[in-house]
Amino acid sequence: MFLLGGKTKRRTIFLVIILIMSILVILLKNEETYVVESMSKFANSFVENNARYQHNEKQDIKNSSTYWKSQKILMKLAEKLYSTATSTAIQDKFEDNQSTTETKNDAYADNFNSQSLIENTEALIKTRLREREAKIEEIYHFRKTHLSLKHLPKVIGIGVKKCGTGGLITFLAKHPLIRIPKIHSGETFFFTGNESKKGPYVYRSYFPPTNKMELGMEKTPLYFNSPNIDLASTMKKMVPKAKILLMVCDPTMRSFSDYIHEGDQHPDSPIGIVTKQNTFEEFIDTYVPKMQLLLQQSHDNHTSYGDDYKTQIMLRGLRKTIPEATLITIGLFIYHIQTWKTFYDKSNFLIVDGEEFIKNTGAVIEQIQEFLGIPKLVWKEDFVKHPDTGFYCYRKLTEKHLNGSHVETEDELRTSLKCLQKNKGRTRNGAKHASPEALEKLSQFYEPYNKAFYQETGKTYNWL
């Protein structure tokens, strides 16, 4: 066999692999955990190696359909492994219990603050806690006994920068069904450069293996306002069924936060240099009038923001010609949303209010779980305000927290909380200040664009 030509040799290797996997499918009628885990590692290694092979020898693969046929057969075999009685039973349990859980959640919410029902409420909480633990155990058992492969993501966060996307993905990752890449805090930047031209096999290599029930997720804030006007179209073609999360916030505070971030984290970049040479007040006095003039000149002949394609192109082009201006243009949400609404409808596109996320972190996380169609296993009761910062941190609620015989001290609380990095929220907790006059100038600049965004999305935000 080793004397055969290159193409013939590869075909032979693929056929041997397919034969081995077919035999394993037959043997896996009574799945054992270690067999499935080994199978998962083998399958993922096979896919990754061939993704690299695809990229390095494009012309050879283009002339031969053997690789693609093998990929299809591999995925079909994987689906056979997925469709076991265990997976059906677990999925049915989640679906059957969802309405019951929602009813109990409503009852819990209604009764939690009622002093006359404290004992009943505690009993209800304990029941919910035990049900949650049972579901989590089922998920872990499913993960151990079913094949996992590298898939394209089912959830993508597209922005907005400095609106809380880091906190969002950090807390969503506490859910046992959500798996995120380990690189760059879950950011792949795949669609922002030439990587997207390498195809879906390279994109999925970023993600951890997932089974049929799990959701791969990434977030790259640059997607929303990328200079590439075709980014939304490219993403839709590659991952047509992905659910999109867009997190927006007060554009005035967003700009100030971005100004501080760029100066601290990227001091040698074009934006960082400007922020180091100018106070925020000087920056606003210089660039707000420039942006007002550019927008007026560009928008004169258009009746709506949706028709204003020229301005959309202009705003994206400023990232290259006047990069520091993006500190302001990112907050013009009404323009950036236009390309996304062309490709995604409301069923697969959720806009999250970053300001509400700060105030009611757990409630927003519950809302997103509902949007994603997964059981609510991360609750608003799992989030506790840090005694020093006032921001919400994660601490999974357990029965010991209901024990009235032990009063938790602030030091014990600090130790148990899982919070975001210390450099998060610097402009929201007062660590960094801007003059009220500069913030007011920026707010007045954004006011008409905020109103248009409210009207476009059908939702009112408290930014005015």
C-alpha positions in Angstrom: 0.0 0.0 0.0 2.9 2.4 0.7 4.0 2.1 -2.9 0.8 3.5 -4.2 0.5 7.1 -5.6 -0.5 10.0 -3.4 -4.2 10.2 -4.4 -4.7 6.4 -4.4 -2.9 6.2 -1.0 -5.2 8.8 0.6 -8.3 7.1 -0.8 -7.2 3.8 0.6 -6.6 5.4 4.1 -10.0 7.0 4.0 -11.7 3.7 3.1 -9.9 1.9 6.0 -11.0 4.7 8.4 -14.6 4.4 7.2 -14.5 0.6 7.6 -13.2 0.9 11.1 -15.8 3.4 12.1 -18.6 1.3 10.6 -17.5 -1.7 12.7 -17.4 0.6 15.8 -21.0 1.7 15.1 -22.1 -1.9 15.2 -20.2 -2.6 18.4 -21.5 0.5 20.2 -25.1 -0.8 20.6 -24.3 -0.9 24.4 -22.2 2.2 24.6 -19.5 2.3 27.2 -18.2 5.6 28.3 -14.5 5.0 27.5 -15.3 3.8 24.0 -17.3 6.9 23.1 -14.7 9.2 24.5 -12.0 7.5 22.5 -14.2 7.7 19.4 -14.7 11.4 19.9 -11.0 12.1 20.2 -10.3 10.0 17.1 -13.0 11.7 15.0 -12.0 15.2 16.0 -8.4 14.5 15.3 -9.4 13.2 11.9 -11.4 16.3 11.1 -8.7 18.7 12.3 -6.0 17.0 10.4 -8.0 17.1 7.2 -9.0 20.7 7.7 -5.3 21.6 7.7 -4.8 19.3 4.7 -7.6 21.1 2.9 -5.9 24.5 3.4 -2.4 23.3 2.4 -3.4 21.4 -0.7 -6.4 23.2 -2.1 -5.9 22.4 -5.7 -5.4 18.6 -5.1 -8.6 18.5 -3.1 -10.5 20.5 -5.6 -9.7 17.8 -8.2 -10.8 14.9 -6.0 -14.1 14.3 -4.3 -12.8 11.6 -2.1 -12.1 13.8 0.9 -15.6 15.4 0.9 -17.3 12.0 0.5 -15.3 10.7 3.5 -16.4 13.8 5.5 -20.1 13.2 4.7 -19.8 9.5 5.7 -18.0 10.4 8.9 -20.8 12.9 9.9 -23.5 10.3 9.1 -21.8 7.8 11.3 -21.6 10.4 14.0 -25.3 11.0 13.7 -26.0 7.3 14.2 -24.0 7.5 17.5 -26.0 10.5 18.5 -29.4 9.0 18.0 -29.4 6.6 21.0 -32.2 5.9 23.4 -30.4 7.9 26.1 -30.2 11.1 24.0 -33.9 10.9 23.2 -34.8 10.3 26.8 -32.8 13.1 28.1 -34.0 15.6 25.5 -37.6 14.6 26.1 -37.1 15.2 29.8 -35.8 18.7 29.2 -38.7 19.5 26.9 -41.4 17.9 29.2 -40.0 19.6 32.3 -39.6 23.1 30.8 -43.3 24.2 31.2 -43.3 22.7 34.7 -40.1 24.5 35.6 -41.5 27.8 34.2 -44.6 27.5 36.3 -42.5 26.9 39.4 -40.3 29.8 38.6 -43.3 32.1 38.4 -44.6 30.8 41.7 -41.2 31.3 43.2 -40.9 34.9 41.9 -44.4 35.7 43.2 -43.8 34.3 46.7 -40.1 35.1 47.3 -40.7 38.5 49.0 -43.8 37.4 51.0 -42.9 37.1 54.7 -46.0 35.0 55.4 -44.8 32.3 53.0 -41.1 32.1 53.9 -41.2 28.4 54.8 -43.1 27.4 51.7 -40.7 29.5 49.6 -37.7 27.8 51.1 -39.2 24.4 50.4 -39.9 25.4 46.8 -36.3 26.7 46.4 -34.9 23.5 47.7 -37.1 21.6 45.2 -35.8 23.7 42.3 -32.2 23.3 43.4 -32.6 19.5 43.5 -34.2 19.5 40.1 -31.4 21.7 38.7 -28.7 19.4 40.0 -30.5 16.4 38.5 -30.6 18.1 35.1 -26.9 19.0 35.3 -26.1 15.4 36.2 -28.0 14.2 33.2 -26.1 16.6 31.0 -22.7 15.4 32.3 -23.8 11.8 31.8 -24.9 12.5 28.3 -21.5 14.2 27.6 -19.6 11.1 28.8 -21.7 8.6 26.9 -22.1 10.3 23.5 -19.8 11.3 20.7 -18.6 14.9 20.6 -17.2 16.5 17.4 -16.1 19.9 16.5 -19.0 21.9 15.1 -19.7 25.4 13.9 -21.0 27.6 16.7 -24.7 27.8 17.4 -24.4 31.2 19.1 -22.4 34.2 18.0 -22.0 37.5 19.9 -21.4 40.3 17.4 -20.8 43.2 19.8 -20.9 46.0 20.9 -17.4 46.7 22.1 -17.3 48.0 25.8 -21.0 47.2 26.3 -20.4 44.2 28.6 -19.8 41.4 26.0 -17.0 39.9 28.1 -19.2 39.6 31.2 -22.0 38.2 29.1 -20.0 35.3 27.7 -18.3 34.7 31.0 -21.6 34.2 32.8 -23.3 32.3 30.0 -20.4 29.8 30.1 -21.5 28.8 33.6 -24.3 26.9 31.8 -23.2 23.3 31.3 -24.6 23.3 27.7 -22.6 26.3 26.5 -19.0 25.7 25.3 -16.7 28.5 24.3 -13.2 28.7 22.7 -10.4 29.1 25.2 -8.5 31.7 23.1 -8.9 35.4 23.6 -11.7 35.1 26.2 -14.0 33.5 23.6 -13.2 35.8 20.7 -12.1 34.2 17.4 -12.0 37.3 15.1 -12.7 34.7 12.3 -14.8 37.0 10.0 -12.7 40.1 10.4 -9.8 39.1 8.2 -8.7 36.5 5.6 -9.4 33.6 8.0 -13.0 33.5 6.7 -11.8 32.6 3.2 -10.4 29.3 4.6 -13.9 28.0 5.0 -16.1 26.4 7.7 -13.7 23.5 8.5 -11.1 26.0 9.8 -13.7 28.0 11.7 -15.0 25.1 13.6 -11.4 24.1 14.6 -11.6 27.1 17.1 -14.3 25.4 19.1 -14.2 22.6 21.7 -16.0 19.4 20.7 -19.7 19.4 21.4 -22.5 16.8 21.3 -25.9 17.2 19.9 -27.3 19.0 23.0 -24.5 21.5 23.5 -24.0 24.9 22.0 -20.7 26.3 20.8 -20.5 30.0 21.3 -18.1 32.8 20.5 -18.2 36.6 20.7 -16.2 39.1 18.7 -17.4 42.7 19.3 -15.7 43.9 16.1 -18.2 42.0 14.0 -21.0 44.5 14.5 -19.3 47.6 13.0 -16.6 45.8 10.9 -15.2 47.7 7.9 -16.2 44.7 5.9 -19.7 45.5 4.7 -20.2 41.9 3.6 -19.4 40.4 7.0 -23.0 39.8 7.9 -23.7 38.1 4.6 -20.6 35.9 4.9 -21.6 34.8 8.4 -25.1 34.0 7.4 -23.9 31.8 4.6 -21.4 29.9 6.7 -23.5 29.5 9.8 -27.1 30.1 8.6 -28.8 28.7 11.8 -26.7 30.5 14.4 -28.4 32.7 16.9 -27.0 36.2 17.1 -26.6 38.2 20.3 -26.1 42.0 20.1 -25.3 43.8 23.3 -25.8 47.6 23.1 -25.4 50.2 25.8 -25.4 54.0 26.3 -23.1 55.1 23.5 -21.9 58.1 25.5 -20.5 55.9 28.3 -19.4 53.4 25.8 -17.2 56.0 24.0 -15.7 57.1 27.3 -15.0 53.5 28.3 -13.4 52.7 24.9 -11.3 55.9 25.2 -9.9 54.7 28.6 -9.5 51.1 27.3 -7.5 52.0 24.2 -5.2 54.3 26.2 -4.4 51.7 28.8 -4.4 48.5 26.6 -3.1 49.8 23.2 -1.0 52.9 24.0 1.1 52.6 20.8 -1.9 52.2 18.4 -3.2 55.2 16.4 -6.2 55.5 18.8 -4.0 54.9 21.9 -1.6 57.7 20.9 -4.5 60.2 20.4 -6.0 59.3 23.8 -2.6 59.8 25.5 -2.0 63.2 23.9 -5.5 64.5 24.5 -7.9 64.6 27.5 -11.3 63.2 26.9 -12.7 66.7 26.9 -10.2 67.7 24.2 -11.0 64.6 22.2 -14.8 65.4 22.2 -14.2 69.1 21.3 -12.1 68.0 18.3 -13.9 65.0 16.9 -17.6 65.6 17.6 -17.8 68.6 15.3 -15.9 66.7 12.6 -18.4 63.8 12.8 -21.4 66.1 12.7 -20.1 67.7 9.5 -19.2 64.3 7.9 -22.6 62.9 8.7 -24.5 66.0 7.5 -22.6 65.9 4.2 -23.2 62.2 3.7 -26.8 62.0 4.8 -28.3 65.1 3.0 -30.0 63.2 0.1 -31.5 60.3 2.0 -34.9 59.9 3.6 -34.1 57.1 6.1 -31.2 55.5 7.8 -32.0 52.2 6.0 -31.6 53.8 2.6 -28.4 55.6 3.7 -25.9 53.0 2.3 -23.4 55.8 1.5 -23.1 56.8 5.1 -22.7 53.1 6.2 -19.8 52.8 3.9 -18.3 56.1 5.1 -18.5 55.1 8.7 -16.8 51.8 8.1 -14.1 53.5 6.0 -13.2 55.8 8.9 -11.6 52.9 10.7 -8.8 53.1 8.2 -8.7 56.8 7.4 -9.4 58.3 10.8 -9.1 55.3 13.3 -9.6 57.4 16.4 -13.0 58.5 15.1 -14.3 55.0 15.6 -14.4 55.7 19.4 -17.5 57.8 18.4 -18.8 56.1 15.3 -19.3 52.7 16.9 -22.1 54.2 19.0 -24.1 55.1 15.9 -26.0 51.8 16.2 -28.8 52.9 13.8 -26.3 52.7 10.9 -24.6 49.5 11.8 -27.8 47.6 12.5 -28.9 48.0 8.9 -26.7 45.3 7.3 -27.6 42.8 10.1 -31.4 43.2 9.9 -31.1 42.3 6.2 -29.9 38.8 7.0 -31.4 38.0 10.4 -35.0 38.2 11.6 -36.1 38.5 15.2 -36.4 34.8 15.8 -32.6 34.4 15.5 -31.4 37.9 16.6 -31.6 39.2 20.2 -30.6 42.7 21.3 -29.5 42.8 24.9 -29.4 46.0 26.9 -26.0 46.4 28.4 -27.2 48.9 31.0 -29.9 46.5 32.1 -27.2 43.7 32.3 -25.3 45.8 34.9 -28.4 46.4 37.0 -30.1 43.0 36.7 -27.4 40.6 35.5 -29.2 37.4 36.4 -32.5 38.4 34.9 -30.7 39.1 31.5 -28.9 35.8 31.7 -32.3 34.0 32.2 -33.7 35.9 29.2 -30.9 34.7 27.0 -31.3 31.1 28.0 -34.9 31.3 27.0 -34.0 32.8 23.6 -31.4 30.0 23.0 -34.0 27.4 23.9 -32.0 25.7 26.6 -33.2 24.8 30.2 -32.6 27.6 32.7 -29.8 26.3 34.8 -28.2 29.7 35.6 -30.6 31.7 37.7 -30.9 35.3 38.8 -30.5 34.0 42.3 -27.0 32.8 41.4 -25.8 36.4 41.1 -24.8 38.5 44.1 -23.5 42.1 44.3 -19.9 42.4 45.4 -19.8 44.3 48.7 -17.0 46.5 47.4 -17.7 47.2 43.7 -21.4 46.9 43.6 -21.3 44.8 40.5 -22.9 41.4 40.2 -20.7 38.3 40.5 -21.6 34.7 40.1 -22.1 32.3 43.0 -24.1 29.2 42.4 -27.0 29.1 44.8 -27.0 25.9 47.0 -29.0 24.7 49.9 -26.3 25.8 52.4 -27.1 29.4 51.5 -30.7 28.9 52.7 -29.5 27.7 56.1 -30.5 30.5 58.6 -28.2 29.1 61.3 -25.1 30.5 59.5 -24.8 34.2 58.6 -22.2 34.7 55.9 -19.6 37.3 56.6 -18.4 39.8 53.9 -15.0 38.1 53.8 -16.7 34.7 53.2 -18.8 36.3 50.5 -15.8 37.8 48.7 -14.1 34.4 48.7 -17.1 32.6 47.2 -17.9 35.1 44.4 -16.6 34.6 40.9 -16.3 38.1 39.4 -15.1 39.7 36.2 -11.5 41.0 35.9 -10.7 44.0 38.0 -10.2 46.2 34.9 -13.9 45.8 34.0 -16.3 48.6 34.8 -13.7 51.2 35.5 -15.9 54.0 34.1 -19.1 52.7 35.7 -17.8 52.4 39.2 -16.3 55.9 39.3 -12.6 54.9 39.1 -12.3 56.9 35.9 -14.0 60.2 35.4 -15.1 62.5 32.6 -16.3 66.0 32.9 -20.1 66.4 32.9 -19.8 69.0 30.1 -18.0 66.6 27.8 -20.5 63.8 28.5 -23.4 66.2 27.8 -21.9 67.3 24.5 -21.6 63.7 23.4 -25.1 62.8 24.6 -26.6 65.6 22.5 -24.7 64.4 19.5 -26.0 60.8 19.9 -29.6 61.9 20.8 -31.2 61.8 17.3 -29.4 58.5 16.4 -30.5 56.9 19.7 -34.1 57.9 18.9 -33.9 56.4 15.5 -32.4 53.2 16.9 -35.2 53.0 19.4 -37.8 53.3 16.6 -35.9 50.8 14.4 -35.8 48.1 17.1 -39.1 48.7 18.7 -37.6 48.9 22.1 -37.0 51.8 24.5 -33.7 52.2 26.2 -33.0 54.6 29.1 -30.2 56.5 27.3 -31.9 59.9 26.9 
